[in-house]
Amino acid sequence: MSFVEERDVGNPNNVDYPICIWAVHRLMGVISAANPTFTPSELAHQLRQVKPALIIAHTQTFETAQAAAKEVGISERRIVILEDLDSGITAPEFSPCYYCRPWEGKERIAFLSASSGTTGVPKVVAISHYAVIANCLQTAAHNKVGENYTSWDKQRYRAGDTCIAVLPFYHIYGLDVVLNLIMFCGMTLVVVPKFQFVPFLKSIERYKVTHLMVVPPQVLLLCKDPVVKQYNLSGIRMLLCAGSALTEELAEQLYKLLPDTEIGQAYGSTEATGVVSIWPVNQKRGVSGGQLIPGTVVRLLKSDGSLAGYNEPGELHAKTPSAAMGYYGNDKATSETFVDGWIYSGDLVMIDQNHEVIFIERLKEIMKVRGFQVSPAELEGCILDHPWVADVGVVGIPDEYSGELPIAFIVPSGNILEKEDASKIKASVIEHVARHKAPFKHLARVEFIDAIPKNPSGKLLRRILREKVHILITRQSRL
């Protein structure tokens, strides 16, 4: 295996990233990776949850780390800065090495990974060493890595192939599949610090990239941006799209763009430490979430509590050796999602006679924006801090590029509409969220509403807000 790094500004990914992970694990430490676009308050929230003894930050994220550490009472002396030097990290002459005893792999936490779970504000998923290794081996076995199941030129993953890492390592997709699986396969990984489309295309040509692991917004760019015609993509042997479902229409466009490439999708979650299902090696084109990886068992529960059969929708529950340990420091959320060995996904899916997992929609409230989970409750809490907002409800509005984007329905406070222009109020709310939240959480739109729909117990009825979104889209389409 080998690393190649493309230098750039904004550094979510770095060749030192996995080295830091492995070094901390060698000392039996725990890693909690954070999104580098977080604001200080967002990072502080994660720091309060995981209570780190040390913060490792790049020079370009130091100010955020410094502010967040100060907010939670962590000394600056506990922040290690990775300088942007060609020499990387210099290992000491001696470093102690620890190993898990046979029974400790399932008990020791390797990662505390941020996830929104099924509802509510962001939670932290505790993932064991055993689960990380299990998911990598399960996915490798599913893809027949190292097996001579066909001729060398047709094998999906081969030592010596090259994958480009444009997905962030702090995300379970980037960590578990892009980093761990590619390293396990003995492939070269081109590390791109920050995704920018044209440099991405240039890197594909420059490093003769054979494998792409992307999310739907990146597929959309490949299919729609005319600049793609200026680059030679004929060397791409395999493309995996995950993070959220790829539409049939976009998949067809991708097939035409890369006619000789094996293209497919996967389904998974942080709670399952990555992959639950992925398209099999005997299919050149995977049109759904693929088939279950070895060792994984699922059941689909219908709304009436009975088990669904083939081609019947139901909530997916999964049992897998790579199941996470639960939500760190949150027993209530753990008991709701991890039940008797099953992971309650909150996702509505079907399974056909070919055992293909077909994603339908999320039963849970969490939105997915460009593959990232966004909690409506978190945004609602932020918006309610605005002095002009009396109440608010947030749902997703479909977006061709991002999958969906947050839209806020607000009840203006008092008689503010009599004092301020409506467009100024909406713009002020959008700006308020932009100041306090990471870019992928920014609002696409704000609409006024007389009252936020709620049931007698006070629970917000998002279904009604989604119906209003549908009406808005219908009206726009008629203009």
NORSULLIN-V308605 format. One record per residue. N is the residue number from 1. RES is the residue in one letter. PHI is phi in degrees with one decimal (999 if undefined). Layout:
# NORSULLIN-V308605
N	RES	PHI
N	RES	PHI
This chain:
# NORSULLIN-V308605
1	M	999
2	S	-153.9
3	F	-116.4
4	V	-126.9
5	E	-114.5
6	E	-94.0
7	R	-81.1
8	D	-163.5
9	V	-94.6
10	G	95.4
11	N	-54.2
12	P	-71.4
13	N	-110.6
14	N	-159.8
15	V	-63.2
16	D	-78.8
17	Y	-56.7
18	P	-65.7
19	I	-64.0
20	C	-62.3
21	I	-59.2
22	W	-66.5
23	A	-64.9
24	V	-64.5
25	H	-64.8
26	R	-63.6
27	L	-95.4
28	M	65.4
29	G	-85.7
30	V	-118.0
31	I	-105.7
32	S	-124.9
33	A	-78.2
34	A	-124.4
35	N	-70.9
36	P	-69.7
37	T	-89.2
38	F	-57.5
39	T	-78.5
40	P	-55.3
41	S	-68.5
42	E	-68.2
43	L	-65.4
44	A	-60.5
45	H	-60.0
46	Q	-66.7
47	L	-62.3
48	R	-64.5
49	Q	-71.7
50	V	-98.0
51	K	51.5
52	P	-73.8
53	A	-89.1
54	L	-149.0
55	I	-118.5
56	I	-105.2
57	A	-133.7
58	H	-80.9
59	T	-55.9
60	Q	-78.7
61	T	-115.2
62	F	-62.2
63	E	-61.3
64	T	-64.3
65	A	-61.8
66	Q	-63.0
67	A	-65.7
68	A	-66.9
69	A	-61.8
70	K	-62.1
71	E	-63.7
72	V	-101.4
73	G	84.7
74	I	-97.7
75	S	-66.2
76	E	-60.3
77	R	-66.3
78	R	-93.2
79	I	-106.4
80	V	-99.9
81	I	-101.8
82	L	-89.5
83	E	-74.0
84	D	-85.3
85	L	-114.5
86	D	-63.4
87	S	-73.3
88	G	68.1
89	I	-95.5
90	T	-92.2
91	A	-76.4
92	P	-68.8
93	E	-64.3
94	F	-136.5
95	S	-137.7
96	P	-64.7
97	C	-126.7
98	Y	-121.1
99	Y	-129.0
100	C	-69.8
101	R	-71.8
102	P	-48.5
103	W	-91.8
104	E	-84.1
105	G	-57.5
106	K	-85.4
107	E	-103.5
108	R	-88.4
109	I	-78.3
110	A	-98.5
111	F	-133.6
112	L	-114.1
113	S	-102.5
114	A	-69.2
115	S	-155.1
116	S	-85.9
117	G	62.0
118	T	-98.5
119	T	-150.8
120	G	84.0
121	V	-74.0
122	P	-53.7
123	K	-116.2
124	V	-116.5
125	V	-90.1
126	A	-88.9
127	I	-117.5
128	S	-82.2
129	H	-58.8
130	Y	-59.4
131	A	-63.6
132	V	-61.9
133	I	-67.4
134	A	-60.0
135	N	-65.9
136	C	-63.7
137	L	-69.6
138	Q	-61.4
139	T	-67.1
140	A	-64.8
141	A	-63.9
142	H	-59.7
143	N	-91.2
144	K	55.1
145	V	-63.8
146	G	82.5
147	E	-102.4
148	N	-90.1
149	Y	-80.3
150	T	-156.2
151	S	-63.1
152	W	-55.2
153	D	-68.8
154	K	-105.9
155	Q	-70.2
156	R	-69.2
157	Y	-121.1
158	R	-132.8
159	A	-58.1
160	G	100.3
161	D	-69.4
162	T	-128.5
163	C	-116.1
164	I	-104.8
165	A	-95.6
166	V	-101.5
167	L	-94.3
168	P	-68.1
169	F	-70.3
170	Y	-76.2
171	H	-90.2
172	I	-60.7
173	Y	-64.5
174	G	-66.6
175	L	-75.6
176	D	-79.8
177	V	-97.5
178	V	-65.0
179	L	-86.0
180	N	-64.5
181	L	-65.9
182	I	-63.8
183	M	-65.3
184	F	-61.1
185	C	-79.3
186	G	75.1
187	M	-94.6
188	T	-87.5
189	L	-117.8
190	V	-88.2
191	V	-91.6
192	V	-103.4
193	P	-60.4
194	K	-148.1
195	F	-71.1
196	Q	-135.2
197	F	-62.7
198	V	-64.9
199	P	-58.4
200	F	-60.9
201	L	-64.5
202	K	-62.6
203	S	-67.1
204	I	-59.4
205	E	-70.7
206	R	-61.9
207	Y	-100.2
208	K	52.2
209	V	-65.7
210	T	-107.5
211	H	-129.0
212	L	-115.4
213	M	-123.6
214	V	-136.1
215	V	-119.4
216	P	-52.2
217	P	-59.5
218	Q	-74.3
219	V	-64.1
220	L	-59.2
221	L	-63.2
222	L	-60.2
223	C	-85.7
224	K	-107.5
225	D	-78.9
226	P	-64.4
227	V	-63.7
228	V	-58.8
229	K	-63.5
230	Q	-83.2
231	Y	-123.5
232	N	-91.7
233	L	-107.8
234	S	-67.3
235	G	-82.1
236	I	-74.0
237	R	-90.6
238	M	-144.1
239	L	-133.6
240	L	-110.0
241	C	-116.6
242	A	-148.5
243	G	99.7
244	S	-160.1
245	A	-71.5
246	L	-92.8
247	T	-68.6
248	E	-60.5
249	E	-63.0
250	L	-69.6
251	A	-61.1
252	E	-62.9
253	Q	-63.9
254	L	-67.2
255	Y	-60.4
256	K	-70.2
257	L	-68.9
258	L	-123.4
259	P	-64.4
260	D	-99.9
261	T	-92.2
262	E	-74.8
263	I	-131.4
264	G	-161.1
265	Q	-126.5
266	A	-140.8
267	Y	-128.9
268	G	-171.8
269	S	-162.6
270	T	-63.7
271	E	-63.1
272	A	-99.4
273	T	59.1
274	G	118.8
275	V	-80.6
276	V	-108.0
277	S	-144.2
278	I	-157.1
279	W	-69.8
280	P	-77.2
281	V	-73.3
282	N	-86.8
283	Q	-117.6
284	K	-73.4
285	R	-124.2
286	G	-103.0
287	V	-99.3
288	S	-139.7
289	G	-76.3
290	G	83.9
291	Q	-104.8
292	L	-60.9
293	I	-75.5
294	P	-54.0
295	G	88.0
296	T	-103.0
297	V	-122.0
298	V	-131.4
299	R	-137.0
300	L	-115.1
301	L	-104.0
302	K	-77.2
303	S	-63.5
304	D	-87.6
305	G	92.9
306	S	-86.8
307	L	-82.6
308	A	-80.2
309	G	-98.5
310	Y	-58.8
311	N	62.7
312	E	-111.9
313	P	-74.1
314	G	-168.1
315	E	-72.7
316	L	-79.9
317	H	-114.7
318	A	-125.7
319	K	-117.5
320	T	-153.4
321	P	-59.7
322	S	-95.3
323	A	-61.0
324	A	-68.6
325	M	-78.7
326	G	137.8
327	Y	-91.6
328	Y	-62.2
329	G	70.1
330	N	-138.5
331	D	-63.4
332	K	-64.3
333	A	-64.8
334	T	-61.9
335	S	-66.8
336	E	-85.2
337	T	-104.8
338	F	-106.7
339	V	-123.1
340	D	52.1
341	G	87.8
342	W	-99.4
343	I	-96.0
344	Y	-83.8
345	S	-75.8
346	G	75.7
347	D	-107.5
348	L	-90.8
349	V	-137.0
350	M	-126.7
351	I	-126.9
352	D	-91.2
353	Q	-65.5
354	N	-90.5
355	H	62.9
356	E	-85.5
357	V	-84.4
358	I	-112.8
359	F	-73.6
360	I	-106.5
361	E	-165.7
362	R	-92.6
363	L	-77.4
364	K	-77.0
365	E	-83.8
366	I	-65.3
367	M	-90.4
368	K	-119.7
369	V	-112.5
370	R	53.3
371	G	90.0
372	F	-95.3
373	Q	-79.8
374	V	-127.4
375	S	-87.8
376	P	-58.5
377	A	-62.1
378	E	-64.6
379	L	-68.7
380	E	-62.3
381	G	-62.5
382	C	-66.8
383	I	-67.2
384	L	-66.0
385	D	-74.9
386	H	-75.5
387	P	-65.0
388	W	-93.1
389	V	-113.4
390	A	-91.5
391	D	-156.3
392	V	-156.0
393	G	-138.1
394	V	-118.1
395	V	-136.6
396	G	-98.7
397	I	-117.2
398	P	-56.8
399	D	-141.8
400	E	-61.1
401	Y	-82.9
402	S	-95.3
403	G	89.9
404	E	-156.5
405	L	-133.7
406	P	-71.0
407	I	-124.6
408	A	-108.1
409	F	-99.4
410	I	-118.5
411	V	-101.0
412	P	-63.2
413	S	-79.5
414	G	50.8
415	N	-106.8
416	I	-60.9
417	L	-66.7
418	E	-81.6
419	K	-98.9
420	E	-123.4
421	D	-67.0
422	A	-57.6
423	S	-64.3
424	K	-67.9
425	I	-63.1
426	K	-61.9
427	A	-63.4
428	S	-66.6
429	V	-66.8
430	I	-61.6
431	E	-65.1
432	H	-60.3
433	V	-66.5
434	A	-61.8
435	R	-73.1
436	H	-110.1
437	K	-128.5
438	A	-62.5
439	P	-53.6
440	F	-72.6
441	K	-100.3
442	H	-67.6
443	L	-74.6
444	A	-88.6
445	R	-165.2
446	V	-129.8
447	E	-128.5
448	F	-86.5
449	I	-148.9
450	D	-68.2
451	A	-154.1
452	I	-77.1
453	P	-66.8
454	K	-142.1
455	N	-85.5
456	P	-57.6
457	S	-86.5
458	G	96.4
459	K	-74.9
460	L	-66.8
461	L	-95.1
462	R	-66.7
463	R	-55.8
464	I	-68.6
465	L	-66.2
466	R	-65.1
467	E	-63.7
468	K	-65.9
469	V	-61.0
470	H	-60.7
471	I	-63.6
472	L	-60.9
473	I	-65.2
474	T	-62.5
475	R	-62.8
476	Q	-63.4
477	S	-66.6
478	R	-86.1
479	L	-75.8
